[in-house]
Amino acid sequence: AFNHAYAIGETDVAQKLRGVLKITEAKRPHGDMRIVYNAVTHADLWVGFVDARNRYRALTEKKSPKRDELDSALEAMKDAYRAWSEI
């Protein structure tokens, strides 16, 4: 729900859902087998990807984007997606 809300620009809803993630992560038992996974960290990585995607999209919509800016934005988007998807 957080990922969807943030991706479509519902930042108020996403912020509330992130707050819920923080609460549930704080209540997780210390012996939980998912100790290497943290939902809040994963949500933050998603924000990084969506923001990078939005920057790339904005550049592609420009009339004459600079090629080096496009390439850089594309690489940033790929890196952000990799970081999010590898958790």
C-alpha positions as CSV (number, residue, x, y, z in Angstrom):
1,A,0.0,0.0,0.0
2,F,2.8,2.4,0.8
3,N,4.6,1.7,-2.5
4,H,1.4,2.3,-4.5
5,A,0.5,5.5,-2.6
6,Y,3.9,7.0,-3.1
7,A,4.3,5.9,-6.7
8,I,1.0,7.7,-7.7
9,G,1.8,10.8,-5.8
10,E,-0.4,10.3,-2.7
11,T,2.3,11.5,-0.4
12,D,0.0,12.3,2.5
13,V,-1.3,8.7,2.5
14,A,2.2,7.3,2.0
15,Q,3.5,9.3,4.9
16,K,0.8,7.9,7.2
17,L,1.5,4.4,5.9
18,R,5.2,4.8,6.6
19,G,4.3,5.8,10.1
20,V,2.4,2.6,10.5
21,L,5.4,0.7,9.2
22,K,7.6,2.3,11.8
23,I,5.2,1.4,14.6
24,T,4.9,-2.3,13.4
25,E,8.7,-2.6,13.0
26,A,9.2,-1.2,16.5
27,K,6.9,-3.9,17.9
28,R,8.5,-6.8,16.1
29,P,9.9,-9.4,18.5
30,H,13.7,-9.4,18.7
31,G,13.9,-13.1,17.8
32,D,11.9,-12.6,14.6
33,M,13.5,-14.5,11.7
34,R,13.1,-11.5,9.4
35,I,15.7,-9.5,11.3
36,V,17.6,-8.7,8.2
37,Y,14.5,-7.2,6.6
38,N,13.2,-3.8,7.7
39,A,10.0,-2.5,6.1
40,V,10.8,1.1,6.8
41,T,14.2,0.8,5.0
42,H,12.5,-0.9,2.1
43,A,9.9,1.9,1.9
44,D,12.7,4.5,1.9
45,L,14.5,2.7,-0.9
46,W,11.2,2.7,-2.9
47,V,11.0,6.5,-2.3
48,G,14.5,6.8,-3.8
49,F,13.4,4.8,-6.9
50,V,10.2,6.7,-7.5
51,D,12.0,10.1,-7.1
52,A,14.7,8.9,-9.5
53,R,12.0,7.7,-11.9
54,N,10.3,11.1,-11.7
55,R,13.5,13.0,-12.4
56,Y,14.1,10.8,-15.5
57,R,10.6,11.2,-16.6
58,A,10.8,15.0,-16.3
59,L,14.0,15.1,-18.3
60,T,12.4,13.0,-21.1
61,E,9.5,15.4,-21.3
62,K,11.8,18.4,-22.0
63,K,12.0,19.6,-25.5
64,S,15.7,19.2,-25.8
65,P,17.2,17.4,-22.9
66,K,20.9,17.1,-22.6
67,R,22.1,13.6,-23.4
68,D,24.5,13.4,-20.4
69,E,21.7,14.5,-18.0
70,L,19.4,11.8,-19.5
71,D,22.1,9.1,-19.2
72,S,22.9,10.1,-15.6
73,A,19.2,10.1,-14.6
74,L,18.6,6.8,-16.2
75,E,21.6,5.2,-14.4
76,A,20.4,6.8,-11.1
77,M,16.9,5.3,-11.7
78,K,18.4,1.8,-12.5
79,D,20.6,2.0,-9.4
80,A,17.7,3.0,-7.2
81,Y,15.6,0.2,-8.5
82,R,18.3,-2.4,-8.0
83,A,18.8,-1.2,-4.4
84,W,15.1,-1.6,-3.7
85,S,14.6,-4.9,-5.5
86,E,17.6,-6.6,-3.9
87,I,16.4,-6.4,-0.3
